[in-house]
Amino acid sequence: MLLGMNASAQTPTFERNAITQAVGRRLKEVRVQAGKSQEELAHEAAVSRNAISAVESGAADTTILTLAALCRPLGISLSELFASLTMPLDVQDARRINAAKPPKVGRSRLR
């Protein structure tokens, strides 16, 4: 999630979501257990190596379709990928917490 600019380097700074990081760690764990490099998995799943790297590091959110494509060559299902994640799912990212709320409009009389 993009939060702002780093003043010294003028590059975007990111806050990584705990769920995104956990999924990335789990994907890397499964890939290493399968004995595949990021490049091999990228070729077999038709996903870029950079995308796999970003997911594994928790730097990028991904879609269920991409995760499914990555699971196929690893020989696991989506449910197996998520099964070992033991974390509360009530984690909210900052954009949800700080979402703008419209002002309450007083009830007007109709004539």
mmCIF file of the C-alpha atoms, coordinates in Angstrom:
data_MODEL
# 
_entry.id   MODEL 
# 
loop_
_atom_site.group_PDB 
_atom_site.id 
_atom_site.type_symbol 
_atom_site.label_atom_id 
_atom_site.label_alt_id 
_atom_site.label_comp_id 
_atom_site.label_asym_id 
_atom_site.label_entity_id 
_atom_site.label_seq_id 
_atom_site.pdbx_PDB_ins_code 
_atom_site.Cartn_x 
_atom_site.Cartn_y 
_atom_site.Cartn_z 
_atom_site.occupancy 
_atom_site.B_iso_or_equiv 
_atom_site.pdbx_formal_charge 
_atom_site.auth_seq_id 
_atom_site.auth_comp_id 
_atom_site.auth_asym_id 
_atom_site.auth_atom_id 
_atom_site.pdbx_PDB_model_num 
ATOM 1   C CA . MET A 1 1   ? 0.000   0.000   0.000   1.00 0.00 ? 1   MET A CA 1 
ATOM 2   C CA . LEU A 1 2   ? 1.465   3.299   -1.050  1.00 0.00 ? 2   LEU A CA 1 
ATOM 3   C CA . LEU A 1 3   ? 1.740   5.640   1.919   1.00 0.00 ? 3   LEU A CA 1 
ATOM 4   C CA . GLY A 1 4   ? 3.826   8.543   0.744   1.00 0.00 ? 4   GLY A CA 1 
ATOM 5   C CA . MET A 1 5   ? 7.168   9.721   -0.477  1.00 0.00 ? 5   MET A CA 1 
ATOM 6   C CA . ASN A 1 6   ? 10.445  9.217   1.330   1.00 0.00 ? 6   ASN A CA 1 
ATOM 7   C CA . ALA A 1 7   ? 11.793  12.758  1.667   1.00 0.00 ? 7   ALA A CA 1 
ATOM 8   C CA . SER A 1 8   ? 15.462  11.836  1.349   1.00 0.00 ? 8   SER A CA 1 
ATOM 9   C CA . ALA A 1 9   ? 15.279  9.593   -1.712  1.00 0.00 ? 9   ALA A CA 1 
ATOM 10  C CA . GLN A 1 10  ? 12.030  10.837  -3.271  1.00 0.00 ? 10  GLN A CA 1 
ATOM 11  C CA . THR A 1 11  ? 10.851  7.266   -3.672  1.00 0.00 ? 11  THR A CA 1 
ATOM 12  C CA . PRO A 1 12  ? 7.510   5.813   -2.559  1.00 0.00 ? 12  PRO A CA 1 
ATOM 13  C CA . THR A 1 13  ? 7.399   4.202   0.882   1.00 0.00 ? 13  THR A CA 1 
ATOM 14  C CA . PHE A 1 14  ? 5.190   1.199   1.566   1.00 0.00 ? 14  PHE A CA 1 
ATOM 15  C CA . GLU A 1 15  ? 3.566   -0.342  4.609   1.00 0.00 ? 15  GLU A CA 1 
ATOM 16  C CA . ARG A 1 16  ? 3.243   -4.065  4.133   1.00 0.00 ? 16  ARG A CA 1 
ATOM 17  C CA . ASN A 1 17  ? 0.043   -5.811  5.147   1.00 0.00 ? 17  ASN A CA 1 
ATOM 18  C CA . ALA A 1 18  ? 0.493   -8.717  7.600   1.00 0.00 ? 18  ALA A CA 1 
ATOM 19  C CA . ILE A 1 19  ? -1.704  -11.063 5.570   1.00 0.00 ? 19  ILE A CA 1 
ATOM 20  C CA . THR A 1 20  ? 0.148   -10.245 2.334   1.00 0.00 ? 20  THR A CA 1 
ATOM 21  C CA . GLN A 1 21  ? 3.457   -10.958 4.068   1.00 0.00 ? 21  GLN A CA 1 
ATOM 22  C CA . ALA A 1 22  ? 2.211   -14.264 5.515   1.00 0.00 ? 22  ALA A CA 1 
ATOM 23  C CA . VAL A 1 23  ? 0.947   -15.456 2.118   1.00 0.00 ? 23  VAL A CA 1 
ATOM 24  C CA . GLY A 1 24  ? 4.280   -14.482 0.553   1.00 0.00 ? 24  GLY A CA 1 
ATOM 25  C CA . ARG A 1 25  ? 6.283   -16.377 3.182   1.00 0.00 ? 25  ARG A CA 1 
ATOM 26  C CA . ARG A 1 26  ? 4.075   -19.443 2.709   1.00 0.00 ? 26  ARG A CA 1 
ATOM 27  C CA . LEU A 1 27  ? 4.419   -19.316 -1.080  1.00 0.00 ? 27  LEU A CA 1 
ATOM 28  C CA . LYS A 1 28  ? 8.209   -19.123 -0.789  1.00 0.00 ? 28  LYS A CA 1 
ATOM 29  C CA . GLU A 1 29  ? 8.245   -22.001 1.705   1.00 0.00 ? 29  GLU A CA 1 
ATOM 30  C CA . VAL A 1 30  ? 6.243   -24.224 -0.663  1.00 0.00 ? 30  VAL A CA 1 
ATOM 31  C CA . ARG A 1 31  ? 8.359   -23.211 -3.678  1.00 0.00 ? 31  ARG A CA 1 
ATOM 32  C CA . VAL A 1 32  ? 11.618  -24.016 -1.864  1.00 0.00 ? 32  VAL A CA 1 
ATOM 33  C CA . GLN A 1 33  ? 10.208  -27.364 -0.646  1.00 0.00 ? 33  GLN A CA 1 
ATOM 34  C CA . ALA A 1 34  ? 9.302   -28.163 -4.263  1.00 0.00 ? 34  ALA A CA 1 
ATOM 35  C CA . GLY A 1 35  ? 12.903  -27.421 -5.276  1.00 0.00 ? 35  GLY A CA 1 
ATOM 36  C CA . LYS A 1 36  ? 11.935  -24.747 -7.784  1.00 0.00 ? 36  LYS A CA 1 
ATOM 37  C CA . SER A 1 37  ? 13.594  -21.419 -8.439  1.00 0.00 ? 37  SER A CA 1 
ATOM 38  C CA . GLN A 1 38  ? 11.519  -18.297 -8.971  1.00 0.00 ? 38  GLN A CA 1 
ATOM 39  C CA . GLU A 1 39  ? 12.433  -18.460 -12.669 1.00 0.00 ? 39  GLU A CA 1 
ATOM 40  C CA . GLU A 1 40  ? 11.270  -22.077 -13.006 1.00 0.00 ? 40  GLU A CA 1 
ATOM 41  C CA . LEU A 1 41  ? 8.000   -21.344 -11.246 1.00 0.00 ? 41  LEU A CA 1 
ATOM 42  C CA . ALA A 1 42  ? 7.497   -18.212 -13.335 1.00 0.00 ? 42  ALA A CA 1 
ATOM 43  C CA . HIS A 1 43  ? 7.898   -20.196 -16.551 1.00 0.00 ? 43  HIS A CA 1 
ATOM 44  C CA . GLU A 1 44  ? 5.579   -23.013 -15.439 1.00 0.00 ? 44  GLU A CA 1 
ATOM 45  C CA . ALA A 1 45  ? 2.882   -20.657 -14.092 1.00 0.00 ? 45  ALA A CA 1 
ATOM 46  C CA . ALA A 1 46  ? 3.150   -18.069 -16.898 1.00 0.00 ? 46  ALA A CA 1 
ATOM 47  C CA . VAL A 1 47  ? 3.797   -15.330 -14.323 1.00 0.00 ? 47  VAL A CA 1 
ATOM 48  C CA . SER A 1 48  ? 6.782   -12.977 -14.308 1.00 0.00 ? 48  SER A CA 1 
ATOM 49  C CA . ARG A 1 49  ? 9.657   -13.701 -11.936 1.00 0.00 ? 49  ARG A CA 1 
ATOM 50  C CA . ASN A 1 50  ? 9.380   -10.125 -10.674 1.00 0.00 ? 50  ASN A CA 1 
ATOM 51  C CA . ALA A 1 51  ? 5.744   -10.744 -9.728  1.00 0.00 ? 51  ALA A CA 1 
ATOM 52  C CA . ILE A 1 52  ? 6.713   -13.865 -7.778  1.00 0.00 ? 52  ILE A CA 1 
ATOM 53  C CA . SER A 1 53  ? 9.477   -11.967 -6.014  1.00 0.00 ? 53  SER A CA 1 
ATOM 54  C CA . ALA A 1 54  ? 7.088   -9.155  -5.079  1.00 0.00 ? 54  ALA A CA 1 
ATOM 55  C CA . VAL A 1 55  ? 4.488   -11.592 -3.726  1.00 0.00 ? 55  VAL A CA 1 
ATOM 56  C CA . GLU A 1 56  ? 7.043   -13.612 -1.750  1.00 0.00 ? 56  GLU A CA 1 
ATOM 57  C CA . SER A 1 57  ? 8.524   -10.488 -0.169  1.00 0.00 ? 57  SER A CA 1 
ATOM 58  C CA . GLY A 1 58  ? 5.086   -9.145  0.740   1.00 0.00 ? 58  GLY A CA 1 
ATOM 59  C CA . ALA A 1 59  ? 5.679   -6.069  -1.395  1.00 0.00 ? 59  ALA A CA 1 
ATOM 60  C CA . ALA A 1 60  ? 2.651   -6.681  -3.609  1.00 0.00 ? 60  ALA A CA 1 
ATOM 61  C CA . ASP A 1 61  ? -0.891  -7.884  -3.222  1.00 0.00 ? 61  ASP A CA 1 
ATOM 62  C CA . THR A 1 62  ? -1.909  -10.453 -5.799  1.00 0.00 ? 62  THR A CA 1 
ATOM 63  C CA . THR A 1 63  ? -5.091  -11.986 -7.132  1.00 0.00 ? 63  THR A CA 1 
ATOM 64  C CA . ILE A 1 64  ? -6.555  -15.385 -6.359  1.00 0.00 ? 64  ILE A CA 1 
ATOM 65  C CA . LEU A 1 65  ? -6.122  -16.254 -10.050 1.00 0.00 ? 65  LEU A CA 1 
ATOM 66  C CA . THR A 1 66  ? -2.381  -15.572 -9.859  1.00 0.00 ? 66  THR A CA 1 
ATOM 67  C CA . LEU A 1 67  ? -2.072  -17.577 -6.645  1.00 0.00 ? 67  LEU A CA 1 
ATOM 68  C CA . ALA A 1 68  ? -3.954  -20.456 -8.298  1.00 0.00 ? 68  ALA A CA 1 
ATOM 69  C CA . ALA A 1 69  ? -1.588  -20.296 -11.283 1.00 0.00 ? 69  ALA A CA 1 
ATOM 70  C CA . LEU A 1 70  ? 1.382   -20.445 -8.891  1.00 0.00 ? 70  LEU A CA 1 
ATOM 71  C CA . CYS A 1 71  ? -0.082  -23.327 -6.872  1.00 0.00 ? 71  CYS A CA 1 
ATOM 72  C CA . ARG A 1 72  ? -0.625  -25.620 -9.884  1.00 0.00 ? 72  ARG A CA 1 
ATOM 73  C CA . PRO A 1 73  ? 3.065   -26.235 -10.715 1.00 0.00 ? 73  PRO A CA 1 
ATOM 74  C CA . LEU A 1 74  ? 3.831   -26.509 -6.995  1.00 0.00 ? 74  LEU A CA 1 
ATOM 75  C CA . GLY A 1 75  ? 1.337   -29.359 -6.709  1.00 0.00 ? 75  GLY A CA 1 
ATOM 76  C CA . ILE A 1 76  ? -0.818  -27.754 -4.023  1.00 0.00 ? 76  ILE A CA 1 
ATOM 77  C CA . SER A 1 77  ? -4.313  -26.310 -3.885  1.00 0.00 ? 77  SER A CA 1 
ATOM 78  C CA . LEU A 1 78  ? -5.254  -22.826 -2.767  1.00 0.00 ? 78  LEU A CA 1 
ATOM 79  C CA . SER A 1 79  ? -6.687  -24.298 0.427   1.00 0.00 ? 79  SER A CA 1 
ATOM 80  C CA . GLU A 1 80  ? -3.328  -25.958 1.157   1.00 0.00 ? 80  GLU A CA 1 
ATOM 81  C CA . LEU A 1 81  ? -1.553  -22.648 0.558   1.00 0.00 ? 81  LEU A CA 1 
ATOM 82  C CA . PHE A 1 82  ? -3.792  -20.864 3.061   1.00 0.00 ? 82  PHE A CA 1 
ATOM 83  C CA . ALA A 1 83  ? -4.254  -23.761 5.539   1.00 0.00 ? 83  ALA A CA 1 
ATOM 84  C CA . SER A 1 84  ? -1.147  -23.070 7.607   1.00 0.00 ? 84  SER A CA 1 
ATOM 85  C CA . LEU A 1 85  ? -1.771  -19.337 7.937   1.00 0.00 ? 85  LEU A CA 1 
ATOM 86  C CA . THR A 1 86  ? -2.667  -18.887 11.579  1.00 0.00 ? 86  THR A CA 1 
ATOM 87  C CA . MET A 1 87  ? -3.312  -15.213 11.983  1.00 0.00 ? 87  MET A CA 1 
ATOM 88  C CA . PRO A 1 88  ? -6.345  -13.108 12.763  1.00 0.00 ? 88  PRO A CA 1 
ATOM 89  C CA . LEU A 1 89  ? -8.190  -12.035 9.655   1.00 0.00 ? 89  LEU A CA 1 
ATOM 90  C CA . ASP A 1 90  ? -9.367  -8.803  11.254  1.00 0.00 ? 90  ASP A CA 1 
ATOM 91  C CA . VAL A 1 91  ? -6.210  -7.042  10.084  1.00 0.00 ? 91  VAL A CA 1 
ATOM 92  C CA . GLN A 1 92  ? -7.247  -3.917  8.198   1.00 0.00 ? 92  GLN A CA 1 
ATOM 93  C CA . ASP A 1 93  ? -4.987  -1.891  6.014   1.00 0.00 ? 93  ASP A CA 1 
ATOM 94  C CA . ALA A 1 94  ? -4.713  1.858   6.540   1.00 0.00 ? 94  ALA A CA 1 
ATOM 95  C CA . ARG A 1 95  ? -6.943  2.855   3.647   1.00 0.00 ? 95  ARG A CA 1 
ATOM 96  C CA . ARG A 1 96  ? -9.868  1.037   5.280   1.00 0.00 ? 96  ARG A CA 1 
ATOM 97  C CA . ILE A 1 97  ? -9.145  2.408   8.736   1.00 0.00 ? 97  ILE A CA 1 
ATOM 98  C CA . ASN A 1 98  ? -8.746  5.969   7.515   1.00 0.00 ? 98  ASN A CA 1 
ATOM 99  C CA . ALA A 1 99  ? -11.516 5.860   4.942   1.00 0.00 ? 99  ALA A CA 1 
ATOM 100 C CA . ALA A 1 100 ? -13.271 9.177   4.524   1.00 0.00 ? 100 ALA A CA 1 
ATOM 101 C CA . LYS A 1 101 ? -16.731 9.240   6.001   1.00 0.00 ? 101 LYS A CA 1 
ATOM 102 C CA . PRO A 1 102 ? -19.395 11.487  4.508   1.00 0.00 ? 102 PRO A CA 1 
ATOM 103 C CA . PRO A 1 103 ? -20.821 14.119  6.844   1.00 0.00 ? 103 PRO A CA 1 
ATOM 104 C CA . LYS A 1 104 ? -24.202 13.381  8.355   1.00 0.00 ? 104 LYS A CA 1 
ATOM 105 C CA . VAL A 1 105 ? -26.908 15.372  6.665   1.00 0.00 ? 105 VAL A CA 1 
ATOM 106 C CA . GLY A 1 106 ? -29.642 16.678  8.917   1.00 0.00 ? 106 GLY A CA 1 
ATOM 107 C CA . ARG A 1 107 ? -33.151 15.656  8.087   1.00 0.00 ? 107 ARG A CA 1 
ATOM 108 C CA . SER A 1 108 ? -34.883 18.352  6.105   1.00 0.00 ? 108 SER A CA 1 
ATOM 109 C CA . ARG A 1 109 ? -38.592 18.970  5.926   1.00 0.00 ? 109 ARG A CA 1 
ATOM 110 C CA . LEU A 1 110 ? -40.266 18.351  2.637   1.00 0.00 ? 110 LEU A CA 1 
ATOM 111 C CA . ARG A 1 111 ? -43.184 20.604  1.728   1.00 0.00 ? 111 ARG A CA 1 
# 
